[in-house]
Amino acid sequence: MVDPDQQATSFSGLRRIISWCGRSVAWLSLVIVLLTFGVVVLRYGFNLGWIWLQESLTYLHVSVFMIAAAWTLQQDGHVRVDVFYAEMSTQRRALVDLLGTLLFLVPFCIFLLIISWPYVARSWRLLEASHEAGGLPLVFLLKSMIMVLPALLLGQAFLNVNDAWKILRDPGQQTSADPIL
């Protein structure tokens, strides 16, 4: 049997990794804004432009969204239509989170990993570069982000399932105004 303290420590490590990844790339949003401003000023103010500079915006955008998605889920910052969810008890929310994660998030992530593997592997085999003259020679790294997204989301899904399961198993967290179902 696994020691609960050791399990909590390993889970907190995974939480910290996902949080660190999200916080790290969140700062790229500021870089994207400044870089976009620079591209516009160079293009329209000085009639200058470089493909690599414009492509770098795409790389940064992809990095932010693909890496920060799991952190957003961890922070419960994703979009939710909570017409019913907001009024649910803690136990019901845990059940919705558990089922949603197991029935939708996990299969989606597994599907994405399976379907993208050949696509990303081919890109790495070719060390795929931009098709544009003067573009960035790192398309294979950009396409790798397709694999990073489901990997991080699966890590967060594991944590969400664990958290929901704890809530469902611990009737001590239930209050009289908070029925199980």
WOCOR-V304625 format. One record per residue. PHI is phi in whole degrees, -180 to 180 (NA if undefined). PSI is psi in whole degrees, 0 to 359 (999 if undefined). OMEGA is omega in whole degrees, 0 to 359 (none if undefined). Layout:
PHI | PSI | OMEGA
PHI | PSI | OMEGA
This chain:
NA | 141 | 182
-81 | 134 | 177
-66 | 125 | 182
-58 | 326 | 179
-67 | 319 | 179
-67 | 321 | 178
-64 | 316 | 179
-63 | 322 | 179
-66 | 316 | 180
-68 | 324 | 178
-69 | 322 | 179
-67 | 330 | 176
-64 | 316 | 177
-65 | 319 | 176
-60 | 316 | 181
-65 | 321 | 180
-63 | 312 | 180
-64 | 319 | 178
-64 | 315 | 180
-61 | 316 | 179
-59 | 312 | 181
-64 | 314 | 180
-65 | 325 | 181
-65 | 313 | 183
-81 | 343 | 178
-59 | 326 | 179
-67 | 340 | 178
-66 | 339 | 177
-61 | 319 | 177
-65 | 318 | 178
-61 | 319 | 179
-61 | 315 | 180
-62 | 312 | 181
-65 | 319 | 180
-67 | 320 | 177
-63 | 316 | 177
-59 | 316 | 179
-62 | 318 | 179
-62 | 316 | 181
-65 | 315 | 180
-63 | 316 | 179
-64 | 317 | 184
-68 | 308 | 188
-94 | 338 | 179
-90 | 325 | 186
-125 | 3 | 180
56 | 40 | 178
-120 | 147 | 177
-164 | 145 | 178
-131 | 135 | 180
-61 | 316 | 183
-60 | 326 | 180
-70 | 318 | 178
-69 | 321 | 178
-66 | 328 | 179
-62 | 329 | 176
-63 | 319 | 178
-64 | 316 | 180
-61 | 316 | 180
-66 | 317 | 179
-60 | 312 | 179
-60 | 316 | 180
-60 | 315 | 181
-61 | 308 | 186
-71 | 320 | 183
-74 | 324 | 183
-87 | 324 | 184
-83 | 353 | 182
-61 | 316 | 180
-67 | 322 | 178
-66 | 320 | 177
-61 | 318 | 177
-63 | 319 | 179
-61 | 322 | 181
-86 | 2 | 183
57 | 39 | 183
-101 | 5 | 180
-77 | 163 | 181
-73 | 132 | 180
-137 | 134 | 173
-87 | 96 | 189
-106 | 46 | 176
-59 | 319 | 181
-100 | 324 | 186
-59 | 320 | 183
-62 | 330 | 183
-94 | 359 | 183
-79 | 157 | 174
-71 | 166 | 178
-59 | 320 | 180
-65 | 316 | 180
-67 | 320 | 177
-60 | 318 | 178
-61 | 320 | 179
-66 | 316 | 178
-62 | 316 | 179
-63 | 316 | 180
-62 | 309 | 181
-66 | 318 | 179
-61 | 319 | 180
-67 | 313 | 183
-73 | 325 | 184
-90 | 334 | 185
-119 | 306 | 186
-68 | 310 | 183
-63 | 312 | 178
-61 | 322 | 178
-61 | 315 | 181
-65 | 316 | 179
-64 | 315 | 178
-58 | 314 | 181
-63 | 320 | 177
-63 | 315 | 182
-67 | 313 | 185
-73 | 330 | 184
-90 | 343 | 183
-54 | 307 | 180
-62 | 322 | 180
-63 | 313 | 180
-72 | 319 | 180
-61 | 318 | 178
-62 | 318 | 180
-62 | 320 | 178
-69 | 320 | 179
-59 | 321 | 181
-87 | 351 | 191
46 | 55 | 187
-54 | 135 | 179
-122 | 173 | 180
-63 | 145 | 177
-83 | 350 | 181
-87 | 140 | 175
-64 | 127 | 181
84 | 7 | 179
-81 | 173 | 181
-76 | 138 | 181
-88 | 33 | 188
-125 | 30 | 182
-60 | 326 | 179
-62 | 326 | 176
-72 | 321 | 178
-61 | 314 | 180
-68 | 335 | 178
-64 | 335 | 178
-62 | 337 | 177
-63 | 330 | 179
-87 | 331 | 181
-67 | 319 | 181
-55 | 302 | 182
-68 | 331 | 179
-64 | 312 | 178
-67 | 321 | 178
-65 | 323 | 176
-65 | 321 | 176
-61 | 315 | 179
-70 | 326 | 177
-62 | 318 | 177
-59 | 316 | 179
-66 | 319 | 179
-64 | 318 | 178
-63 | 316 | 179
-61 | 314 | 180
-64 | 315 | 181
-65 | 320 | 180
-63 | 319 | 178
-61 | 316 | 180
-65 | 318 | 181
-68 | 329 | 182
-85 | 341 | 185
-102 | 94 | 180
-69 | 348 | 179
-67 | 339 | 179
-82 | 351 | 181
-81 | 135 | 175
-107 | 169 | 180
-64 | 330 | 179
-88 | 6 | 186
-126 | 74 | 184
-67 | 155 | 180
-63 | 307 | 180
-145 | 999 | none
